[in-house]
Amino acid sequence: MSEPIIHIADICKEYRLGQIGGTTLQHELQSWWAARTGREDPNRPLGWQKQNGRFLALDHISLDIYAGECLGVIGRNGAGKSTLLKLLSGITAPTAGDIDLYGRVSSLLEVGAGFHREMTGRENIYLNGAILGMTRKEIDSKMDAIIEFSEIGPFIDTPVKRYSSGMYVKLAFSVAVHLDSEILIMDEVLAVGDVIFQRKCLEKLRNEAADGNRTVIYVSHNMDTVRQLCSRCALLERGKLVFLGNTEEAIARYIENSRDENLSKDFSTLSRKSIKWKETALLLYAEYLDHAGTEYYGTEAMRFRLKWQNRCTETRICLRIEIWTLDDVPKASYILYDLAMDPLQEEVIYDITLDLHELIPGEYKMKYTLFLTGAGGSSTNADSVTGLFFRLLSPADTRLTWDSSHWGHICLDGASAQRVM
């Protein structure tokens, strides 16, 4: 095998819990003097509590990545995936260990990362190229290809602060794959673009890697895109590299660790990315009813209780129940409209019954989303959490072993056939 283009040797990344540095030398001196004299730190944030613990985000990881390879990095939230990409991108340094990169790196870690909001799309292309060390002439030679691939030609001379998130992703991805860099690092960015653009991006990345022009490191919770793009996968758990090898085997191990067979889940203390729940509704709790385990037959109904707190003056709210495979692919949804809400700050409890007979046997998890409807079929999510796990079993008299990889996860009823003589 050829020499690695990225060599990671026994790296660690440690953070001190509760430690916040001052923003200026004056603040640092004030904090140092307060600690020296036993006084209260004037720069301490409100609600601060002393924590002396340390958190090891990456724990002695060693890894070689080769030229022309598409490497997937998967794991649950908090496993260390984004921290690893930040180290490879040079955003932060490892606490211990060494990283050797033999080529220029372009990173796409979040929507609009590396863009200046006041500049136009065209100006940001020049900016990103200059950061990579390219000359204006080199950037000009790729400008038309970048604009064409991004599909936002009419808006290329508009300040990017006026772009939608989808436009941001299209331009950012196009810039990253067309400018001259040997290593491309991507973190969940394809989750924002439309489906057609996602397919085009995956095809572009596959072609770049197949030609040996680009090494791709790709982080995603969408296992379908990982399967399509990556020939090898690294699985992280709590900062440790627990598996490195075949993509299907890595995904199988990831799924094995994703099972949560509890009969109830408390959502009240979960951290949320969205702030809408603060002003609308907060999901609190879910539990199975009248059932001793998480296994169901398709012929029986599933019953569970869902509890949330009303935090607004709305009298009605809607609930979407999504069914996902354990490798994070959505397969089916139920939608309940106009559920009555109790008065402000009161808990709302519903017992819900689901008909599973069209869903094929397999292992699934639910996702619960409270939302409000708007004009023209639009909706605004109030709160969303990952819900209860369940395993759907085949009836004892089943006639067919279902091939979900080719036939999907829904077995539709209602078809009939009449022979024509």
BELRA-V273308 format. One record per pair of residues at least 24 apart in sequence whose C-alpha atoms are under 10 Angstrom apart, sorted by the first residue. I is the first residue (numbers start at 0). J is the second residue. Records with the same first field share a line. If there is no record, write none. Layout:
BEGIN
I: J ; J
END
This chain:
BEGIN
0: 65
1: 65 ; 66
2: 63 ; 64 ; 65 ; 66 ; 101
3: 62 ; 63 ; 64 ; 65 ; 66 ; 68 ; 99 ; 100 ; 101
4: 63 ; 64 ; 65 ; 66 ; 67 ; 68 ; 99 ; 100 ; 101 ; 102 ; 181 ; 182 ; 214
5: 62 ; 63 ; 64 ; 65 ; 66 ; 87 ; 98 ; 99 ; 100 ; 101 ; 102 ; 182 ; 214
6: 61 ; 62 ; 63 ; 64 ; 65 ; 97 ; 98 ; 99 ; 100 ; 101
7: 59 ; 60 ; 61 ; 62 ; 63 ; 64 ; 87 ; 96 ; 97 ; 98 ; 99 ; 100
8: 59 ; 60 ; 61 ; 62 ; 63 ; 95 ; 96 ; 97 ; 98 ; 99
9: 57 ; 58 ; 59 ; 60 ; 61 ; 62 ; 93 ; 95 ; 96 ; 97 ; 98
10: 57 ; 58 ; 59 ; 60 ; 61 ; 62 ; 83 ; 86 ; 92 ; 93 ; 94 ; 95 ; 96 ; 97 ; 98
11: 55 ; 56 ; 57 ; 58 ; 59 ; 60 ; 61 ; 83 ; 92 ; 93 ; 94 ; 95 ; 96 ; 97 ; 238 ; 239
12: 54 ; 55 ; 56 ; 57 ; 58 ; 59 ; 60 ; 79 ; 82 ; 83 ; 86 ; 91 ; 92 ; 93 ; 94 ; 95 ; 96 ; 238
13: 53 ; 54 ; 55 ; 56 ; 57 ; 58 ; 93 ; 94 ; 95
14: 52 ; 53 ; 54 ; 55 ; 56 ; 57 ; 94
15: 50 ; 51 ; 52 ; 53 ; 54 ; 55
16: 49 ; 50 ; 51 ; 52 ; 53 ; 54
17: 47 ; 48 ; 49 ; 50 ; 51 ; 52 ; 53
18: 43 ; 47 ; 48 ; 49 ; 50 ; 51 ; 52 ; 53
19: 43 ; 44
54: 238
55: 79 ; 94 ; 237 ; 238 ; 239
56: 80 ; 81 ; 82 ; 83 ; 236 ; 237 ; 238 ; 239
57: 82 ; 83 ; 93 ; 94 ; 95 ; 235 ; 236 ; 237 ; 238 ; 239 ; 240
58: 95 ; 236 ; 237 ; 238 ; 239 ; 240
59: 95 ; 96 ; 238 ; 239 ; 240
60: 96 ; 235 ; 238 ; 239 ; 240 ; 241
61: 96 ; 97 ; 98 ; 239 ; 240
62: 98 ; 233 ; 240 ; 243
63: 98 ; 99
64: 100 ; 214 ; 215 ; 216 ; 231
65: 211 ; 213 ; 214 ; 215
66: 101 ; 102 ; 181 ; 182 ; 208 ; 211 ; 212 ; 213 ; 214 ; 215
67: 181 ; 182 ; 205 ; 206 ; 207 ; 208 ; 209 ; 210 ; 211 ; 212 ; 213 ; 214 ; 215
68: 182 ; 205 ; 207 ; 208 ; 209 ; 211 ; 212 ; 213 ; 214 ; 215 ; 216 ; 228 ; 229 ; 230 ; 231
69: 183 ; 204 ; 205 ; 207 ; 208 ; 209 ; 213 ; 214 ; 215 ; 216 ; 217 ; 225 ; 228 ; 229 ; 230 ; 231 ; 232
70: 184 ; 214 ; 215 ; 216 ; 217 ; 218 ; 225 ; 228 ; 229 ; 230 ; 231 ; 232 ; 233 ; 243 ; 244 ; 246
71: 185 ; 215 ; 216 ; 217 ; 218 ; 219 ; 222 ; 224 ; 225 ; 226 ; 228 ; 229 ; 230 ; 231 ; 232 ; 233 ; 234 ; 243 ; 244 ; 246 ; 249
72: 186 ; 216 ; 217 ; 218 ; 219 ; 220 ; 225 ; 229 ; 231 ; 232 ; 233 ; 234 ; 235 ; 240 ; 243 ; 246 ; 249
73: 217 ; 218 ; 219 ; 220 ; 221 ; 222 ; 225 ; 232 ; 233 ; 234 ; 235 ; 236 ; 246 ; 249 ; 250 ; 253
74: 218 ; 219 ; 220 ; 233 ; 234 ; 235 ; 236 ; 237 ; 238 ; 240 ; 241 ; 249 ; 250 ; 252 ; 253 ; 254 ; 256 ; 257
75: 220 ; 234 ; 235 ; 236 ; 237 ; 253 ; 254 ; 256 ; 257
76: 220 ; 235 ; 236 ; 237
77: 235 ; 236 ; 237 ; 238
78: 234 ; 235 ; 236 ; 237 ; 238 ; 239 ; 240
79: 235 ; 236 ; 237 ; 238 ; 239 ; 240
80: 186 ; 217 ; 218 ; 219 ; 233 ; 234 ; 235 ; 236 ; 237 ; 238
81: 108 ; 185 ; 186 ; 187 ; 218
82: 238
83: 235 ; 238
84: 108 ; 184 ; 185 ; 186 ; 216 ; 217 ; 218
85: 184 ; 186
87: 182 ; 184 ; 216
88: 182 ; 183 ; 184
100: 181 ; 182
101: 181 ; 182
102: 179 ; 180 ; 181 ; 182 ; 213 ; 214
103: 131 ; 132 ; 179 ; 180 ; 181 ; 182 ; 183
104: 131 ; 175 ; 179 ; 180 ; 181 ; 182 ; 183 ; 184 ; 213 ; 214
105: 130 ; 131 ; 174 ; 175 ; 176 ; 178 ; 179 ; 180 ; 181 ; 182 ; 183 ; 184 ; 185 ; 215
106: 171 ; 172 ; 175 ; 176 ; 180 ; 182 ; 183 ; 184 ; 185 ; 186 ; 215 ; 216
107: 168 ; 171 ; 172 ; 174 ; 175 ; 176 ; 183 ; 184 ; 185 ; 186 ; 187 ; 188 ; 189 ; 217
108: 184 ; 185 ; 186 ; 187 ; 188 ; 217 ; 218
109: 167 ; 168 ; 171 ; 185 ; 186 ; 187 ; 188 ; 189
110: 164 ; 165 ; 166 ; 167 ; 168 ; 169 ; 170 ; 171 ; 172 ; 186 ; 187 ; 188 ; 189 ; 191
111: 159 ; 160 ; 162 ; 164 ; 165 ; 166 ; 167 ; 168 ; 169 ; 170 ; 171 ; 172 ; 188
112: 167 ; 168 ; 171
113: 171
114: 159 ; 160 ; 167 ; 170 ; 171
115: 158 ; 159 ; 160
116: 158 ; 159 ; 160 ; 161 ; 162
117: 157 ; 158 ; 159 ; 160 ; 161
118: 156 ; 157 ; 158 ; 159 ; 160
119: 154 ; 155 ; 156 ; 157 ; 158 ; 159 ; 160 ; 161 ; 162
120: 146 ; 151 ; 152 ; 154 ; 155 ; 156 ; 157 ; 158 ; 159 ; 160 ; 162 ; 166 ; 167 ; 170 ; 171 ; 174
121: 145 ; 146 ; 152 ; 154 ; 155 ; 156 ; 157 ; 158 ; 159 ; 170
122: 155 ; 156 ; 157 ; 158 ; 159
123: 155 ; 156 ; 158 ; 159 ; 170 ; 171 ; 174
124: 155 ; 170 ; 171 ; 173 ; 174 ; 175 ; 178
125: 174
127: 171 ; 174 ; 175 ; 178
128: 174 ; 175 ; 177 ; 178 ; 179 ; 180
129: 178
131: 178 ; 179 ; 180
132: 179 ; 180
133: 178 ; 179 ; 180
137: 178 ; 179
138: 177 ; 178 ; 179
140: 178
141: 174 ; 177 ; 178 ; 179
142: 174 ; 177 ; 178
144: 173 ; 174 ; 177
145: 169 ; 170 ; 171 ; 172 ; 173 ; 174 ; 175 ; 176 ; 177 ; 178
146: 170 ; 173 ; 174
147: 173
148: 172 ; 173 ; 174 ; 176 ; 177 ; 196 ; 199 ; 200 ; 203
149: 173 ; 174 ; 196 ; 200
150: 196
164: 191 ; 192
165: 189 ; 190 ; 191 ; 192 ; 193 ; 196
166: 191 ; 192 ; 193
167: 191 ; 192
168: 192 ; 193 ; 196
169: 193 ; 196 ; 197 ; 200
172: 200
173: 200 ; 203
176: 200 ; 203 ; 204 ; 207 ; 213
177: 203 ; 207
179: 212 ; 213
180: 212 ; 213 ; 214
181: 208 ; 211 ; 212 ; 213 ; 214 ; 215
182: 212 ; 213 ; 214 ; 215 ; 216
183: 213 ; 214 ; 215 ; 216 ; 217
184: 214 ; 215 ; 216 ; 217 ; 218
185: 215 ; 216 ; 217 ; 218 ; 219
186: 216 ; 217 ; 218 ; 219 ; 220
187: 217 ; 218 ; 219 ; 220 ; 221
188: 217 ; 218 ; 219
189: 219 ; 221 ; 224
190: 219 ; 220 ; 221 ; 224
197: 224
198: 224 ; 227
201: 225 ; 227 ; 228
202: 227 ; 228
204: 228 ; 229
205: 229
219: 327
220: 326 ; 327 ; 328
221: 326 ; 327 ; 328 ; 329
222: 246 ; 247 ; 250 ; 253 ; 324 ; 325 ; 326 ; 327 ; 328
223: 250 ; 326 ; 327 ; 328
225: 250
226: 250
250: 325 ; 326
251: 325 ; 326
253: 325 ; 326
254: 324 ; 325 ; 326 ; 327 ; 362
255: 325 ; 326
256: 325
257: 325 ; 326 ; 327 ; 364 ; 388
258: 325 ; 362 ; 363 ; 364 ; 387 ; 388 ; 389 ; 390
259: 293 ; 364 ; 386 ; 387 ; 388 ; 389
260: 292 ; 293 ; 294 ; 364 ; 387 ; 388 ; 389 ; 390
261: 286 ; 287 ; 292 ; 293 ; 387 ; 388 ; 389
262: 286 ; 287 ; 288 ; 290 ; 291 ; 292 ; 293 ; 303 ; 387 ; 388 ; 389
263: 287 ; 288 ; 303 ; 304 ; 305 ; 386 ; 387 ; 388
264: 305 ; 385 ; 386 ; 387 ; 388
265: 306 ; 386
266: 306 ; 307 ; 383 ; 384 ; 385 ; 386
267: 306 ; 307 ; 308
269: 384
270: 384
271: 382 ; 383 ; 384
272: 382 ; 383
273: 380 ; 381 ; 382 ; 383
274: 381 ; 382
275: 310 ; 370 ; 379 ; 380 ; 381 ; 382 ; 383
276: 308 ; 309 ; 310 ; 311 ; 369 ; 370 ; 380 ; 381 ; 382 ; 383
277: 309 ; 310 ; 311 ; 381 ; 382
278: 309 ; 310 ; 311 ; 312 ; 381
279: 308 ; 309 ; 310 ; 311 ; 312 ; 313 ; 316 ; 343 ; 369 ; 370 ; 371 ; 380 ; 381 ; 382
280: 307 ; 308 ; 309 ; 310 ; 311 ; 313 ; 316 ; 340 ; 343 ; 344 ; 346 ; 347 ; 369 ; 370 ; 380 ; 381 ; 382 ; 383
281: 306 ; 307 ; 308 ; 309 ; 310 ; 344 ; 346 ; 347 ; 369 ; 381 ; 382 ; 383 ; 384
282: 306 ; 307 ; 308 ; 309 ; 346 ; 347 ; 367 ; 368 ; 369 ; 381 ; 382 ; 383 ; 384
283: 307 ; 308 ; 346 ; 347 ; 348 ; 384
284: 308 ; 348 ; 386
285: 348 ; 349 ; 350 ; 367 ; 386 ; 387
286: 350 ; 386 ; 387
287: 350 ; 351 ; 387
288: 350 ; 351 ; 352
292: 389 ; 390
293: 362 ; 387 ; 388 ; 389 ; 390 ; 391
294: 362 ; 388 ; 389 ; 390 ; 391 ; 392
295: 355 ; 360 ; 389 ; 390 ; 391 ; 392 ; 393 ; 394
296: 355 ; 356 ; 359 ; 360 ; 390 ; 391 ; 392 ; 393 ; 394 ; 395
297: 354 ; 355 ; 356 ; 357 ; 358 ; 359 ; 360 ; 390 ; 391 ; 392 ; 393 ; 394
298: 354 ; 355 ; 356 ; 357 ; 391 ; 392 ; 393 ; 394
299: 353 ; 354 ; 355 ; 356
300: 352 ; 353 ; 354 ; 355 ; 356
301: 351 ; 352 ; 353 ; 354 ; 355 ; 389
302: 350 ; 351 ; 352 ; 353 ; 354
303: 349 ; 350 ; 351 ; 352 ; 353 ; 387
304: 348 ; 349 ; 350 ; 351 ; 352
305: 347 ; 348 ; 349 ; 350 ; 351 ; 367 ; 386
306: 346 ; 347 ; 348 ; 349 ; 350
307: 340 ; 344 ; 345 ; 346 ; 347 ; 348 ; 349 ; 369 ; 382
308: 340 ; 341 ; 342 ; 343 ; 344 ; 345 ; 346 ; 347 ; 348
309: 340 ; 341 ; 342 ; 343 ; 344 ; 345 ; 346 ; 347
310: 340 ; 341 ; 342 ; 343 ; 344 ; 345 ; 346
311: 340 ; 342 ; 343 ; 344
312: 340 ; 341 ; 342 ; 343 ; 344
313: 339 ; 340 ; 341 ; 342 ; 343 ; 371
314: 338 ; 339 ; 340 ; 341 ; 342 ; 343
315: 339 ; 340 ; 341 ; 370 ; 371 ; 372
316: 340 ; 369 ; 370 ; 371 ; 372 ; 381
317: 368 ; 369 ; 370 ; 371 ; 372 ; 378 ; 380 ; 381
318: 367 ; 368 ; 369 ; 370 ; 371 ; 380 ; 381 ; 382 ; 383
319: 365 ; 366 ; 367 ; 368 ; 369 ; 370 ; 380 ; 383
320: 353 ; 365 ; 366 ; 367 ; 368 ; 369 ; 383 ; 385 ; 386
321: 363 ; 364 ; 365 ; 366 ; 367 ; 368 ; 385 ; 386
322: 358 ; 362 ; 363 ; 364 ; 365 ; 366 ; 367 ; 386 ; 387 ; 388 ; 389
323: 362 ; 363 ; 364 ; 365 ; 366 ; 385 ; 388
324: 361 ; 362 ; 363 ; 364 ; 365 ; 388 ; 408
325: 361 ; 362 ; 363 ; 364 ; 365 ; 388
326: 362 ; 363 ; 364
327: 363 ; 364
328: 363
329: 363 ; 364 ; 365 ; 366 ; 408
330: 358 ; 363 ; 407 ; 408 ; 409
331: 357 ; 358 ; 365 ; 408 ; 409
332: 365 ; 366 ; 367
333: 367
334: 368 ; 369
335: 369
336: 370 ; 371 ; 372
337: 370 ; 371 ; 372
355: 391 ; 409
356: 391 ; 409 ; 410 ; 411 ; 412
357: 408 ; 409 ; 410 ; 411 ; 412
358: 391 ; 407 ; 408 ; 409 ; 410 ; 411
359: 391 ; 392 ; 393 ; 400 ; 401 ; 402 ; 403 ; 406 ; 407 ; 408 ; 409 ; 410 ; 411
360: 390 ; 391 ; 392 ; 393 ; 394 ; 400 ; 401 ; 402 ; 403 ; 408 ; 409
361: 389 ; 390 ; 391 ; 392 ; 393 ; 401 ; 403 ; 408
362: 388 ; 389 ; 390 ; 391 ; 392
363: 387 ; 388 ; 389 ; 390 ; 391
364: 388 ; 389 ; 390
365: 389
END
